[in-house]
Amino acid sequence: MMEFKKKVSEMISLWIGEEVAVEWRIDIKGVMTGWCRLQEGTLILPAAEAVACLEGRLSMITAYLSEQAKLKGVREISFHFDLNGTTLTLSIELPLEGARIPSLTHIFRNADWNEREFMELYDIQVVGHPDPRRLFLDKSIDPAAFERLIPYSTFSNGANSKALWEKVMAQNNHTGKEIP
Amino acid sequence: MEALPENDPIPPVRLYRINAGSCNGCDVELATTASVARFDVERWGCRYSESPADADIVLITGPLTVRVRDKVLRLYGEVSEPKVTVAVGVCPISGGVFRDSYAVVGPIDRYLPVDINVPGCPPHPRALGAGIAKAATLWRERCGYTQPSPELASPGNYDGDAVAPTGLRGKMRFNAAACVGCRMCEHVCAGGAIRFDETDTGLHFTLWHNSCAFCGLCSHYCPTKALSVTDEWQMSHLQEDKYRLVEQGVVSFVPCTDCGSILLPVAPELLRVAYRETSREIERLKTLCPECRQKQSIGGIRR
């Protein structure tokens, strides 16, 4: 196990060009996970190359905007990799405005949809994405949807339900059986 | 799968399927109508077409999302007239559980004329078969075929046998006599299919089957089981009946036997849940309004 941990740290350090410390945790069930925060957002590209060299795969990418990070003036993205059954999470910090990050799609094909998703939910530009179209949201909807407060009454005012129920009630004027 | 007789003068009716943003639940059920012998649409003289230009009947699944609206309308426009349109599942009919979402622009009849609705979430393959058979009959009428297709001559053919499969979640049924008016069903209803209206005479319950997802949550949470899931699957209907497909009931108010103010009657099912057995005193108290009950409970004769 020590050898595995050492190999991961060395490979990432080699690709990044500086010493990287991965924190390894083991939970009560004996599951080991690795955690590492990279100094710069752009370092995710060589780090991903390192994971690919270790024959790891990308599980998913999570972009998030926590209150704690916002106080520090940053946003975060966590990249969750799988190394033969062990999860390695590499996190990066990006500025709140004008965040840019290199695409990993050419290394891990499944980064494609993850990157397209967080591009439409957050104000993050992915540089070098082969197909940066909207994934889920329609073009008519303003980007960075998760960065705006959208009152529930704005995106769902119930007008459709109201109109349909008016038609239902107009054609069924309480004709149910009355209980004696 | 039964082949059409060689001398059948009526050509097969061609079906074209459009997914208008469906979760694919209805599409999976539709797949059975092309791959499982006892549900096969060929039994009703129909077959699936790969091109809208060759189709006679359009089957639409999904709530019609913003993303696919234009594509759906373009494909629909490519189907030549006369055509018959079938809304498959509650989503295209009413929006179902997706109604009022910013990403949904349906129901589809806002954009194109619908002829037949097959509610369900998803509808059982038999219900799909019945809806498709009705659509085929309608299409043949529109085309001027006076002689009915032999497959469709008897409605019993496509209504299927009377026995529903075990565990089938069908139409919901309401028993007003057991309702206590807690409105929990309205609260938990995934599709917004239930509403209560209070009038001077009582509490009016309405369940619109065209928005019901058959999830059974209303029945699960109903403390007195005034709502129950039946195995009735045959719900396909003409568009003109869309808003009439309801389950209704009225819980009439009764006067308090002491002061005369109105109250909802206490259902025997509620007493069974609360006390298991009732006594003469409980029977007497249940006819009183809360205020009189309180007065009598506190200030009444002590035993």
Contacts between the chains, C-beta under 8 A, distances in Angstrom:
chain1	res1	chain2	res2	distance
A	137	B	103	7.9
A	138	B	66	4.4
A	138	B	67	5.5
A	138	B	103	7.0
A	140	B	66	7.0
A	141	B	102	7.4
A	155	B	101	7.4
A	155	B	102	4.0
A	156	B	100	4.5
A	156	B	101	6.5
A	156	B	102	6.8
A	157	B	100	7.3
A	158	B	100	5.5
A	159	B	100	7.4
A	160	B	95	6.1
A	160	B	99	5.4
A	160	B	100	5.1
A	160	B	107	7.9
A	161	B	95	8.0
A	161	B	99	5.8
A	161	B	100	5.6
A	161	B	192	5.5
A	164	B	94	5.8
A	164	B	95	7.8
A	164	B	99	7.6
A	164	B	107	7.5
A	164	B	208	7.8
A	164	B	211	7.4
A	164	B	243	7.9
A	165	B	195	6.3
A	165	B	208	7.6
A	167	B	243	4.7
A	168	B	206	6.8
A	168	B	208	5.0
A	168	B	243	4.8
A	168	B	246	6.4
A	169	B	197	7.6
A	169	B	206	7.0
A	170	B	243	7.5
A	171	B	243	4.5
A	171	B	244	5.3
A	172	B	206	6.5
A	172	B	243	7.3
A	172	B	244	6.3
A	172	B	246	4.9
A	172	B	248	6.2
A	174	B	197	7.2
A	174	B	199	7.5
A	174	B	204	4.7
A	174	B	206	7.8
A	174	B	248	6.6
A	174	B	250	6.4
A	175	B	248	6.1
A	176	B	174	7.8
A	176	B	176	6.7
A	176	B	204	6.9
A	176	B	205	6.8
A	176	B	206	7.7
A	176	B	247	7.9
A	176	B	248	3.2
A	176	B	249	4.1
A	176	B	250	5.0
A	177	B	176	6.7
A	177	B	249	6.4
A	177	B	250	7.1
A	178	B	176	7.8
A	178	B	201	7.9
A	178	B	202	7.3
A	178	B	250	4.9
A	178	B	252	5.3
A	179	B	176	5.0
A	179	B	177	4.8
A	179	B	249	7.8
A	179	B	250	7.1
A	179	B	251	6.6
A	179	B	252	5.8
A	179	B	265	7.6
